[in-house]
Amino acid sequence: MKYLDEFSDPELAGKLLDQIRAATSRRWSIMEVCGGQTHSIIRHGVDQLLPDEIEMIHGPGCPVCVTPLEIIDKALEIASRPDVVFCSFGDMLRVPGSGKDLFRIKSEGGDVRVVYSPLDALTIAKDNPDKQVVFFGIGFETTAPANAMTVYQAKRLGIKNFSLLVSHVLVPPAIAAIMESPTCRVQAFLAAGHVCSVMGTEEYPPLCDKYGIPIVVTGFEPLDILEGIRRTVLQLESGRHELENAYPRAVRADGNAAAKAMLCDVFEVTDRSWRGIGMIPSSGWRLSAEYRDYDAEHRFAVTDIHTAESAVCRSGEVLQGLIKPHECSAFGTLCTPRNPLGATMVSSEGACAAYYLYRRLEVTHA
């Protein structure tokens, strides 16, 4: 295939669905890890076209959604300071903290700016030497190389008024945490293709062996997802638990060597809290000792901020695949994209936002 629209070809989709139906003899629960895959599944109705025996469980693959509340509150504290220019991608501005969000800070006079690259924030720092410029560095392994490169460049160029508020999380430890949960129903995973394009696939075979689960690296278009599901079902039906790469046009086994070298230099592995899930050991990155001077948490002394999650919002259960978004009583009533209770209703990759955008009229409450 040469063109993107070919990956939505209905005739090819029908053939893949026929093969999935023919292969399926019992019930299977498959989790897609990536929020981008979740949106593609819901937008195109992939889960509704699958045999009734196959349940797609939406996992914690939305980086905005799993950014812990305490990190949001730290961002709000830093952004409210008069000498700070706080830079972020746009999807973080409406994520609720304990009492407000970054939009509110901006409306109250804070210098909060939407940028399209962390390097834009570095340019702002260079052009405003009298200001402290902070970039909100969140995400999985996919966005981490650009953030690492920006810190590397700041040090190399001697730009001392730039810092990074880090909330990077890692996919393989999250898969392990899901499998070790006593409420786990997941029997296989679709792994995120963009994460594997950076990190490669070497971390996944040990997970397949340890937990007896198939993991299929999958892309984001409808045919990518259907092919990933087809391969997963064939493994489940035959009792195999292996890693397969169904996204070879973007993913190599060894990943991106230059990106991994930059990550190894700038970051080090640390325990990380996931919003709605809790602490997962060795599941995140922080700046390494050599770059610790660029750590915004330490620069602005906000390391002691701790918070409690909303008792109403059930986004944690959504992120763990324990409930579907519309099973939360606040969905579409107390919680909407304009007035969200949790990050899963805000992010462009959040499961609640996907259900609201594409299935709002199908959901009713008793």
Secondary structure, DSSP 8 states (H G I E B T S, - for coil): --SGGGGG-HHHHHHHHHHHHHH--S-EEEEE--HHHHHHHHHTTHHHHS-TTEEEEE-S--HHHHS-HHHHHHHHHHHTSTTEEEEE-GGGTT---SS--HHHHHHTT-EEEE-SSHHHHHHHHHH-TTSEEEEEEEESTTTHHHHHHHHHHHHHHT-TTEEEEEEEE-HHHHHHHHHHSTT----EEEEEHHHHHHH-STTHHHHHHHHT--EEEE-SSHHHHHHHHHHHHHHHHHT---EEES-TTT--TT--HHHHHHHHHHEEEEEEEETTTEEEEEEEEEE-GGGGGGBHHHHTT-TT------SS--HHHHHTTSS-GGGSTTBTTTB-SSS-SSGGGTSTT-HHHHHHHHHGGG----
